[in-house]
């Protein structure tokens, strides 16, 4: 039995919950896509672009929250800003 990809609404809800912390430092995050393998692709925006701490935000903040709170999320990847 294959697992279906994580629910987009659940992923968005978690991003909304952590967004104030990201915005407090001048950044933001945008959901780009969720793969069938459970990888959530996000775009870091604002002050997060080029910030030395952006990988810590991605792994320690965004990924840990999504993997821990949304069934089926396996990882989070950042995509380049448009």
Residue frames as a rotation matrix with the C-alpha (Angstrom) as fourth column:
UNK 1
0.581 0.814 0.000 0.00
0.814 -0.581 0.000 0.00
0.000 0.000 -1.000 0.00
UNK 2
-0.474 -0.732 0.490 1.41
0.716 -0.644 -0.269 3.38
0.513 0.223 0.829 -0.99
UNK 3
-0.174 0.349 -0.921 0.91
0.778 -0.524 -0.346 6.39
-0.603 -0.777 -0.181 1.19
UNK 4
0.539 0.406 0.738 -0.79
0.776 -0.579 -0.248 9.39
0.327 0.706 -0.628 -0.34
UNK 5
-0.462 -0.743 0.485 1.03
0.487 -0.669 -0.561 12.74
0.741 -0.023 0.671 -0.30
UNK 6
-0.702 0.159 -0.694 0.48
0.627 -0.323 -0.709 15.01
-0.336 -0.933 0.127 2.68
UNK 7
0.332 0.924 0.189 -2.64
0.942 -0.316 -0.112 17.15
-0.044 0.215 -0.976 2.71
UNK 8
-0.347 -0.486 0.803 -1.92
0.622 -0.760 -0.191 20.63
0.703 0.433 0.565 1.32
UNK 9
0.465 0.611 0.641 -4.31
-0.101 -0.682 0.724 22.30
0.880 -0.401 -0.255 3.78
UNK 10
0.905 -0.176 -0.387 -2.49
0.425 0.330 0.843 20.69
-0.020 -0.927 0.374 6.72
UNK 11
-0.089 -0.986 0.141 0.88
0.993 -0.098 -0.059 21.86
0.072 0.135 0.988 5.40
UNK 12
-0.197 0.094 0.976 -0.47
0.294 -0.944 0.151 25.40
0.935 0.317 0.158 4.88
UNK 13
0.813 0.572 0.107 -1.89
0.049 -0.250 0.967 25.43
0.580 -0.781 -0.232 8.43
UNK 14
0.560 -0.695 -0.451 1.51
0.783 0.267 0.561 24.59
-0.269 -0.668 0.694 9.93
UNK 15
-0.381 -0.706 0.597 3.22
0.847 -0.525 -0.080 27.21
0.370 0.475 0.798 7.77
UNK 16
0.227 0.556 0.800 0.67
0.096 -0.830 0.549 29.79
0.969 -0.048 -0.242 8.95
UNK 17
0.932 0.161 -0.325 1.39
0.312 0.100 0.945 28.86
0.184 -0.982 0.043 12.57
UNK 18
0.250 -0.923 -0.292 5.16
0.840 0.057 0.540 29.39
-0.482 -0.380 0.790 12.21
UNK 19
0.200 -0.124 0.972 4.98
0.810 -0.537 -0.235 32.33
0.551 0.834 -0.006 9.77
UNK 20
0.950 0.171 0.261 4.89
0.027 -0.878 0.478 35.03
0.311 -0.447 -0.839 12.52
UNK 21
0.616 -0.786 -0.055 8.30
0.234 0.115 0.966 33.90
-0.753 -0.607 0.254 13.76
UNK 22
-0.086 -0.633 0.769 9.73
0.964 0.141 0.224 34.06
-0.251 0.761 0.598 10.26
UNK 23
0.415 0.344 0.842 8.13
0.628 -0.779 0.009 37.45
0.659 0.525 -0.539 9.57
UNK 24
0.941 -0.081 -0.330 9.52
0.239 -0.533 0.812 38.82
-0.242 -0.842 -0.481 12.85
UNK 25
0.027 -0.997 -0.071 12.95
0.355 -0.057 0.933 38.61
-0.935 -0.050 0.352 11.23
UNK 26
-0.087 -0.006 -0.996 11.78
-0.639 -0.766 0.061 40.15
-0.764 0.642 0.063 7.95
UNK 27
-0.935 -0.303 -0.184 11.28
-0.337 0.597 0.728 36.92
-0.111 0.743 -0.660 6.02
UNK 28
0.180 0.979 0.093 8.43
-0.869 0.203 -0.452 34.77
-0.461 0.001 0.887 4.79
UNK 29
-0.817 -0.363 0.448 7.79
-0.159 0.889 0.430 31.33
-0.554 0.280 -0.784 3.34
UNK 30
0.025 0.797 -0.603 5.66
-0.972 -0.122 -0.202 30.22
-0.235 0.591 0.772 0.39
UNK 31
-0.011 0.066 0.998 4.46
-0.039 0.997 -0.066 26.67
-0.999 -0.040 -0.008 -0.29
UNK 32
-0.455 -0.235 -0.859 5.46
-0.840 -0.208 0.501 25.72
-0.296 0.950 -0.103 -3.84
UNK 33
0.178 0.522 -0.834 4.53
-0.698 0.665 0.267 22.04
0.694 0.535 0.482 -4.06
UNK 34
0.082 -0.118 0.990 4.23
-0.771 0.622 0.138 18.73
-0.632 -0.774 -0.040 -2.26
UNK 35
-0.484 -0.334 -0.809 5.69
-0.813 0.514 0.274 15.73
0.324 0.790 -0.520 -4.07
UNK 36
0.524 0.667 -0.529 4.20
-0.476 0.745 0.467 12.25
0.706 0.007 0.708 -4.11
UNK 37
-0.046 -0.653 -0.756 7.14
0.469 0.654 -0.593 11.21
0.882 -0.382 0.276 -1.91
UNK 38
0.664 0.422 -0.618 6.08
0.733 -0.200 0.650 13.68
0.151 -0.884 -0.442 0.81
UNK 39
-0.494 -0.847 -0.198 8.75
0.856 -0.514 0.063 16.29
-0.155 -0.138 0.978 0.12
UNK 40
0.683 0.673 -0.284 7.45
0.640 -0.739 -0.211 19.80
-0.352 -0.038 -0.935 0.74
UNK 41
-0.360 -0.767 0.531 9.07
0.910 -0.415 0.018 22.42
0.207 0.489 0.847 -1.48
UNK 42
0.631 0.502 -0.592 9.00
0.660 -0.748 0.069 25.96
-0.408 -0.434 -0.803 -0.19
UNK 43
0.098 -0.569 0.817 10.34
0.624 -0.604 -0.496 29.30
0.775 0.558 0.296 -1.35
UNK 44
0.002 -0.190 -0.982 11.98
0.911 -0.405 0.080 31.50
-0.413 -0.894 0.172 1.27
UNK 45
0.347 0.269 0.898 11.18
0.699 -0.713 -0.057 35.17
0.625 0.648 -0.436 0.78
UNK 46
0.938 0.080 0.338 12.18
-0.093 -0.880 0.466 38.60
0.335 -0.468 -0.818 2.05
UNK 47
0.403 -0.820 0.407 15.12
-0.915 -0.370 0.161 38.71
0.018 -0.437 -0.899 4.43
UNK 48
0.582 -0.154 0.799 15.44
-0.167 0.939 0.302 34.91
-0.796 -0.309 0.520 4.23
UNK 49
0.943 -0.256 0.214 16.90
0.274 0.232 -0.933 35.21
0.189 0.939 0.289 0.73
UNK 50
0.278 -0.940 0.198 20.66
0.059 -0.189 -0.980 34.97
0.959 0.284 0.003 1.13
UNK 51
0.533 -0.051 0.844 20.49
-0.801 -0.351 0.485 34.95
0.272 -0.935 -0.228 4.93
UNK 52
-0.501 -0.820 -0.279 23.21
-0.641 0.567 -0.517 32.80
0.582 -0.080 -0.809 6.52
UNK 53
-0.770 0.245 0.589 20.64
-0.452 0.442 -0.775 31.42
-0.451 -0.863 -0.230 8.96
UNK 54
-0.028 0.861 -0.508 18.13
-0.999 -0.014 0.031 30.39
0.020 0.509 0.861 6.30
UNK 55
-0.271 -0.103 -0.957 19.23
-0.312 0.950 -0.014 26.73
0.911 0.295 -0.290 6.36
UNK 56
-0.988 -0.043 -0.148 18.77
0.129 0.290 -0.948 26.67
0.084 -0.956 -0.281 10.13
UNK 57
-0.470 0.879 -0.081 15.29
-0.733 -0.439 -0.519 28.17
-0.491 -0.184 0.851 9.67
UNK 58
-0.019 0.444 -0.896 14.51
-0.872 0.431 0.232 25.62
0.489 0.786 0.379 6.97
UNK 59
-0.381 -0.216 -0.899 15.68
0.018 0.970 -0.241 22.55
0.925 -0.108 -0.366 8.94
UNK 60
-0.922 -0.127 -0.365 15.17
0.347 0.143 -0.927 23.54
0.170 -0.982 -0.088 12.56
UNK 61
-0.702 0.687 -0.190 11.98
-0.404 -0.603 -0.688 25.49
-0.587 -0.406 0.700 12.15
UNK 62
-0.048 0.740 -0.671 10.04
-0.997 -0.078 -0.014 24.63
-0.063 0.668 0.742 9.02
UNK 63
-0.261 -0.087 -0.962 11.07
-0.484 0.874 0.052 21.01
0.836 0.479 -0.270 8.44
UNK 64
-0.971 -0.143 -0.190 10.92
0.081 0.555 -0.828 19.93
0.224 -0.819 -0.528 12.09
UNK 65
-0.562 0.827 0.021 7.42
-0.533 -0.343 -0.773 21.39
-0.632 -0.446 0.634 12.45
UNK 66
0.069 0.625 -0.778 6.08
-0.991 0.129 0.016 19.90
0.111 0.770 0.628 9.24
UNK 67
-0.452 -0.294 -0.842 7.58
-0.310 0.937 -0.161 16.42
0.836 0.188 -0.515 9.73
UNK 68
-0.994 -0.012 -0.112 6.38
0.101 0.335 -0.937 16.36
0.048 -0.942 -0.331 13.34
UNK 69
-0.579 0.799 -0.158 2.87
-0.267 -0.370 -0.890 17.69
-0.770 -0.473 0.428 12.71
UNK 70
0.260 0.673 -0.692 1.76
-0.919 -0.047 -0.392 16.58
-0.296 0.738 0.606 9.23
UNK 71
0.244 -0.132 0.961 1.57
-0.025 0.990 0.142 12.84
-0.970 -0.059 0.238 8.47
UNK 72
0.720 0.024 0.693 3.40
0.621 0.423 -0.660 11.89
-0.309 0.906 0.290 5.31
UNK 73
0.861 -0.508 0.020 5.86
-0.453 -0.786 -0.421 14.80
0.230 0.354 -0.907 5.20
UNK 74
0.777 -0.619 -0.113 9.32
0.628 0.776 0.065 13.30
0.048 -0.121 0.991 4.74
UNK 75
-0.345 -0.915 -0.210 11.48
0.875 -0.395 0.280 16.36
-0.339 -0.087 0.937 4.12
UNK 76
0.795 0.475 -0.378 11.45
0.307 -0.851 -0.425 20.05
-0.524 0.222 -0.822 3.21
UNK 77
-0.227 -0.837 0.497 13.45
0.945 -0.067 0.319 21.59
-0.234 0.542 0.807 0.37
UNK 78
0.158 0.197 -0.968 13.93
0.037 -0.980 -0.194 25.21
-0.987 -0.005 -0.162 -0.54
UNK 79
0.263 -0.066 0.962 13.55
0.960 0.120 -0.254 26.27
-0.099 0.991 0.095 -4.16
UNK 80
-0.767 -0.641 0.023 15.07
0.635 -0.754 0.169 29.40
-0.091 0.144 0.985 -5.65
UNK 81
-0.172 0.672 -0.720 13.12
0.161 -0.702 -0.694 32.63
-0.972 -0.235 0.012 -5.52
UNK 82
0.363 0.418 0.833 11.23
0.872 0.163 -0.462 33.40
-0.329 0.894 -0.305 -8.71
